[in-house]
């Protein structure tokens, strides 16, 4: 093999190039990773995106999952992206998002939840040159919005069946004789109630005598209130497993169940490691993968703006968290039954009704 000798001038140029590459950090949360070679959509436009969080990061589930999808798109697709936390005061959200949209700094805006639906439609109509990727609700017919809804009813069916199997188990020490399972939602709104509906259907599928008790925090950030409601379900209503559907507020649910020596179910992301052996599984709403997928389609020119998609079990939109903690703490009989239920659900042999 022949080796090539660099001239002194060539070495200098190479050194400068390497130095610029190492120091050329972006302001766009890419963690210092070099972008992919081509940050362009099929039309030749470079993607410069902003993710607006209508809350704060740190919930270890929904909003953090969306942020993970943004970071994956930065690292693997080379897009530029920034994340802005809007805080918990809903009155600020519309103005904060409009300041980002109107700045001219971003050609793609990522935002989600039903609370932001009307705000997003209004902004999309007033700023038609900006593209919107909207998650967790349906927006059809607005030509610069692509939206995706997750079949949380299917995912919740899975964990409802799981909860019923846990509360009737004779192998789990924290399970009591009462056939009662709990549900703590962030707010009494359609999306959250679709979780609840699927949860109830799953429980009834396993055992029609299982009762579901439900409470609502009133927001998605008040963890002490989430814990208080969970404690009430455990102490007064005899629930021995509680499903958290309350984002950061639901962290109180997981904490409360752990303190009482009973069980809980995480949501949106894998929350099993937060309280090993108490959080037995989590309902996965794969927000991260769906956002990455949307950017990937956008780069290829295949993202269908003006339309919406519902992502269920078949599309990988929802599922059950089965990590090493699940394998360690869940009895084999329950694991076997869940495989059977998942298979039937994927094949369409079980129909889950959505309340939406």
SELOTI-840790 format. One line per 8 residues: number of its first residue (from 0); for each residue x negated, y negated, z negated of C-alpha. Coordinates in Angstrom, 2 decimals. Each point is the difference from the previous one (the first is absolute). Example, Ala and Ser with C-alpha at 12.3 -4.5 7.8 and 13.67 -1.06 7.14 Angstrom:
<sites>
0> -12.30:4.50:-7.80 ~ -1.37:-3.44:0.66
</sites>
This chain:
<sites>
0> 0.00:0.00:0.00 ~ -1.41:-3.42:0.91 ~ 0.09:-2.78:-2.60 ~ 0.56:-3.60:1.06 ~ -2.15:-2.77:-1.37 ~ 1.64:-3.28:-0.92 ~ -1.74:-3.26:0.75 ~ -0.60:-2.35:-2.91
8> 2.70:-2.30:1.35 ~ 2.44:2.92:0.27 ~ -0.64:0.95:-3.60 ~ 0.70:-3.55:-1.12 ~ 3.31:-0.09:1.91 ~ 0.99:3.38:-1.42 ~ -0.80:-1.14:-3.53 ~ 2.08:-3.12:0.42
16> 2.92:2.03:1.37 ~ -0.12:2.40:-2.93 ~ -0.16:-2.88:-2.47 ~ 3.00:-1.72:1.54 ~ 1.90:3.28:-0.03 ~ -0.74:0.53:-3.68 ~ 0.85:-3.56:-1.04 ~ 2.98:-0.60:2.26
24> 2.64:0.68:-2.66 ~ 3.63:-0.74:0.83 ~ 2.47:-1.83:-2.20 ~ 2.48:2.73:0.81 ~ -0.31:2.70:-2.67 ~ -1.87:2.45:2.19 ~ -2.22:1.07:-2.90 ~ -3.15:-0.80:1.94
32> 0.63:2.73:2.58 ~ -0.80:-0.87:3.58 ~ 3.16:-0.30:2.10 ~ 0.83:2.44:2.73 ~ -1.43:-0.99:3.37 ~ 3.28:-1.25:1.40 ~ 2.46:-2.05:-2.04 ~ 2.38:-0.61:2.84
40> 3.53:0.94:0.87 ~ 0.77:1.35:3.45 ~ 0.66:-3.57:1.15 ~ -3.51:-1.06:-0.96 ~ 1.05:-1.94:-3.10 ~ -2.08:0.45:-3.13 ~ 2.03:0.95:-3.06 ~ -0.27:-2.39:-2.93
48> 2.52:1.14:-2.60 ~ 1.19:-1.08:-3.42 ~ 1.78:2.24:-2.51 ~ 2.37:-1.95:-2.27 ~ 0.74:1.77:-3.28 ~ 3.28:-1.19:-1.48 ~ -1.36:0.90:-3.42 ~ -3.53:0.78:-1.17
56> -2.34:2.87:0.73 ~ -0.83:2.51:-2.72 ~ 3.24:2.01:-0.10 ~ -1.92:3.16:0.98 ~ 2.84:0.90:2.34 ~ 1.99:-1.98:2.57 ~ -1.88:-3.27:0.52 ~ -3.37:1.61:-0.58
64> 0.85:2.63:2.59 ~ 0.73:-2.70:2.58 ~ -3.32:-1.66:-0.86 ~ -1.78:3.33:0.54 ~ 1.54:0.16:3.48 ~ -1.29:-3.49:0.76 ~ -3.49:0.92:-1.16 ~ 0.03:3.15:2.10
72> 0.94:-2.03:3.08 ~ -2.85:-2.43:-0.72 ~ -2.56:2.77:-0.38 ~ 1.11:2.36:2.74 ~ 1.61:-2.28:2.59 ~ -2.09:-3.11:-0.55 ~ 2.88:-2.42:-0.48 ~ -0.46:-3.14:-2.05
80> 2.31:-0.16:-3.01 ~ 0.69:-1.96:-3.15 ~ 2.28:0.81:-2.93 ~ 1.94:-2.69:-1.87 ~ 1.84:0.74:-3.24 ~ 3.23:-1.98:-0.32 ~ 0.53:0.57:-3.72 ~ 3.16:1.00:-1.81
88> 1.98:-3.24:0.35 ~ 2.38:0.72:2.85 ~ 0.71:-3.70:0.50 ~ -3.56:-0.45:1.29 ~ -0.02:2.77:2.58 ~ 1.67:-1.71:2.95 ~ -2.23:-3.09:-0.12 ~ -3.15:2.05:-0.59
96> 0.66:2.27:2.95 ~ 0.92:-2.90:2.28 ~ -3.26:-1.77:-0.84 ~ -1.87:3.07:1.25 ~ 2.13:0.41:3.12 ~ -0.14:-3.68:0.96 ~ -3.74:-0.34:-0.60 ~ -0.85:1.42:3.41
104> -2.72:2.11:-1.61 ~ 1.76:3.34:0.48 ~ 1.68:1.64:2.97 ~ 1.33:2.98:-1.99 ~ 1.81:-0.15:-3.34 ~ 0.58:3.09:-2.13 ~ 2.77:-0.29:-2.58 ~ 2.58:2.30:-1.53
112> 2.89:0.79:-2.38 ~ 3.65:-0.86:0.41 ~ -0.53:-3.14:-2.08 ~ -2.05:-1.47:2.86 ~ 2.27:1.08:2.86 ~ 1.99:-3.22:0.54 ~ -3.08:-2.18:-0.54 ~ -1.93:2.00:2.60
120> 2.79:-0.13:2.59 ~ 0.25:-3.77:-0.41 ~ -3.75:-0.50:0.41 ~ -0.25:2.39:2.94 ~ 2.69:-1.94:1.85 ~ -1.72:-3.33:-0.69 ~ -3.51:1.26:0.81 ~ 0.53:2.28:3.02
128> -3.71:0.24:0.83 ~ -0.79:1.73:-3.29 ~ 0.51:3.78:-0.20 ~ 1.40:1.56:-3.18 ~ -0.49:3.51:-1.35 ~ 2.77:0.46:-2.56 ~ 0.20:2.99:-2.31 ~ 2.60:1.54:-2.30
136> 3.14:-1.28:1.74 ~ 1.55:-0.16:3.46 ~ -0.09:-3.07:2.24 ~ 1.26:0.58:3.53 ~ 0.34:-2.34:2.95 ~ -2.57:-2.66:-0.96 ~ -2.51:0.18:2.88 ~ -3.14:-0.71:-2.05
144> 0.75:2.32:-2.96 ~ -0.77:3.70:-0.27 ~ 1.50:1.55:-3.13 ~ -0.22:3.37:-1.68 ~ 2.13:1.58:-2.67 ~ -1.04:3.05:-1.95 ~ 2.46:2.77:-0.66 ~ -0.21:-0.45:-3.75
152> 3.16:2.05:-0.31 ~ -1.86:3.04:1.39 ~ -3.03:-0.61:-2.20 ~ 2.20:-0.52:-3.04 ~ 1.91:3.18:0.81 ~ -3.29:1.85:-0.42 ~ -0.77:-1.49:-3.39 ~ 3.62:0.34:-1.11
160> -0.25:3.72:0.68 ~ -3.36:0.01:-1.78 ~ 1.49:-1.79:-3.02 ~ 2.82:2.52:-0.22 ~ -2.50:2.86:0.09 ~ -2.04:-1.65:-2.77 ~ 2.93:-0.71:-2.32 ~ 1.19:3.62:0.28
168> -3.50:1.50:-0.33 ~ -0.87:2.27:-2.91 ~ -3.73:-0.25:0.77 ~ -0.51:-3.72:-0.60 ~ -0.39:-1.00:-3.65 ~ 1.44:-3.48:0.51 ~ 3.26:1.25:1.53 ~ 2.95:0.03:-2.39
176> 3.21:2.08:0.18 ~ 2.04:-2.94:1.39 ~ 0.40:-0.18:3.75 ~ -0.61:-3.74:0.27 ~ -2.44:-1.84:2.26 ~ -0.63:-3.74:0.11 ~ -0.32:-2.70:2.64 ~ -1.44:-3.48:-0.62
184> 0.41:-2.39:2.93 ~ -1.42:-3.46:0.42 ~ 3.20:-1.69:1.13 ~ 3.56:1.03:0.79 ~ -0.40:-0.53:3.76 ~ 0.75:2.22:3.04 ~ -3.56:1.28:0.56 ~ -0.41:1.05:-3.65
192> 3.44:1.58:-0.04 ~ -0.95:2.04:3.06 ~ -2.81:1.48:-2.13 ~ 2.56:0.72:-2.72 ~ 2.44:1.62:2.43 ~ -2.64:2.36:1.37 ~ -1.20:0.80:-3.52 ~ 3.52:0.96:-1.07
200> 0.54:2.13:3.12 ~ -3.26:1.88:-0.61 ~ 0.87:0.69:-3.62 ~ 3.45:1.25:0.95 ~ -1.47:2.24:2.67 ~ -1.96:1.86:-2.67 ~ 2.54:-0.02:-2.83 ~ 3.40:-1.68:0.07
208> -0.03:-0.32:-3.79 ~ -3.01:-2.33:0.00 ~ 0.94:-3.57:-0.96 ~ -1.85:-3.08:1.26 ~ -0.11:-3.04:-2.30 ~ -1.04:-3.30:1.58 ~ -1.21:-3.41:-1.15 ~ -1.24:-3.14:1.78
216> -2.78:-2.31:-1.19 ~ 1.27:-3.06:1.86 ~ -3.31:-0.63:1.78 ~ -3.10:1.86:1.15 ~ -2.58:-1.40:-2.41 ~ 1.27:0.33:-3.59 ~ -1.82:3.14:-1.20 ~ 1.06:-0.42:-3.68
224> 3.66:-0.03:1.08 ~ -0.63:3.07:2.17 ~ -1.47:1.77:-3.01 ~ 2.88:-1.07:-2.25 ~ 2.61:1.38:2.42 ~ -1.94:3.24:0.36 ~ -0.25:0.45:-3.76 ~ 3.77:-0.46:-0.26
232> 0.62:2.68:2.61 ~ -2.33:2.41:-1.82 ~ 1.11:-0.75:-3.56 ~ 3.74:-0.58:0.42 ~ 0.90:1.83:3.20 ~ -2.39:2.96:-0.32 ~ -1.73:-0.43:3.35 ~ -3.21:2.03:0.17
240> -1.20:-1.24:3.39 ~ 0.44:-3.53:1.41 ~ -0.49:-1.26:3.56 ~ -1.73:-3.39:0.29 ~ 1.31:-2.13:2.88 ~ -1.02:-3.41:-1.29 ~ -3.47:-0.82:1.36 ~ -2.09:-1.68:-2.75
248> 2.94:0.08:-2.41 ~ 0.03:3.76:0.43 ~ -3.44:0.28:-1.54 ~ 1.86:-0.44:-3.29 ~ 2.12:3.01:0.88 ~ -3.05:2.17:0.49 ~ -1.55:-1.27:-3.24 ~ 3.18:0.59:-1.99
256> 0.46:3.56:1.23 ~ -3.61:0.79:-0.80 ~ 0.32:-1.37:-3.53 ~ 3.10:2.11:-0.64 ~ -1.64:3.19:1.28 ~ 2.44:0.42:2.88 ~ -0.36:-0.35:3.75 ~ 0.25:-2.58:2.73
264> -0.09:-0.30:3.77 ~ -2.05:-2.69:1.74 ~ 1.00:-1.90:3.11 ~ -1.38:-1.30:3.32 ~ -3.62:1.01:-0.69 ~ -1.56:2.87:-1.91 ~ 0.41:-1.01:-3.66 ~ -0.77:3.46:-1.39
272> -3.47:-1.03:-1.28 ~ 1.42:-2.81:-2.16 ~ 1.25:2.46:-2.63 ~ -1.18:3.50:0.94 ~ 2.40:2.70:-1.10 ~ 2.76:-2.52:-0.68 ~ 0.37:-1.44:3.51 ~ 0.57:3.36:1.65
280> 0.42:-1.26:3.56 ~ 0.73:-3.14:1.99 ~ 2.35:-0.77:2.86 ~ -2.22:-1.26:2.78 ~ 1.28:-2.81:2.16 ~ -2.93:-0.18:2.39 ~ -0.01:-3.76:0.48 ~ -3.76:-0.02:0.58
288> 0.13:2.46:2.90 ~ 2.99:-1.73:1.59 ~ -1.69:-3.42:0.00 ~ -3.20:1.44:1.44 ~ 2.08:1.79:2.65 ~ 1.74:-3.28:0.93 ~ -3.33:-1.77:0.57 ~ -1.29:2.96:1.98
296> 3.05:-0.14:2.26 ~ -0.36:-3.76:0.31 ~ -3.58:0.34:1.22 ~ 1.15:2.50:2.61 ~ 2.87:-2.24:1.09 ~ 2.50:2.63:-1.13 ~ 1.58:-1.70:-3.03 ~ 3.67:-0.56:0.81
304> 0.75:-3.48:-1.24 ~ 3.69:-0.71:-0.41 ~ 0.65:3.52:-1.26 ~ -0.10:1.99:-3.23 ~ -0.92:3.54:-0.99 ~ 1.06:2.26:-2.85 ~ -2.92:2.11:-1.21 ~ 1.01:3.18:-1.81
312> -1.52:3.38:-0.81 ~ -0.54:0.93:3.65 ~ -1.82:-3.28:0.73 ~ -2.13:0.19:-3.15 ~ 1.73:-3.03:-1.48 ~ 0.82:1.65:-3.32 ~ -1.18:3.03:-1.94 ~ -1.00:1.50:-3.33
320> -3.35:-0.56:-1.67 ~ -1.77:3.34:-0.44 ~ -3.47:-0.67:-1.33 ~ -2.17:2.07:-2.34 ~ 2.01:-1.29:-2.98 ~ 3.22:1.24:1.58 ~ -1.62:3.37:0.57 ~ -1.25:0.11:-3.60
328> 3.07:-1.16:-1.94 ~ 3.04:1.12:2.04 ~ 1.16:3.61:-0.54 ~ -0.40:2.27:3.02 ~ 3.73:0.76:0.14 ~ 0.75:-3.71:0.48 ~ -2.74:-0.41:2.61 ~ 1.35:2.95:1.97
336> 3.54:-1.36:-0.10 ~ -1.18:-3.45:1.16 ~ -1.75:1.54:3.02 ~ 3.27:1.69:0.92 ~ 1.98:-3.23:-0.35 ~ -2.55:-2.03:1.98 ~ 0.10:2.53:2.81 ~ 3.79:-0.11:0.21
344> 0.03:-3.78:-0.09 ~ -2.59:-0.27:2.78 ~ 1.94:2.45:2.17 ~ 3.27:-1.88:-0.50 ~ 1.57:2.85:-1.93 ~ 0.69:-2.45:-2.84 ~ 1.75:-3.27:0.83 ~ -0.56:-2.93:-2.30
352> 2.51:-2.82:0.17 ~ -1.39:-3.51:-0.16 ~ 1.99:-2.59:-1.92 ~ -1.18:-2.74:2.38
</sites>
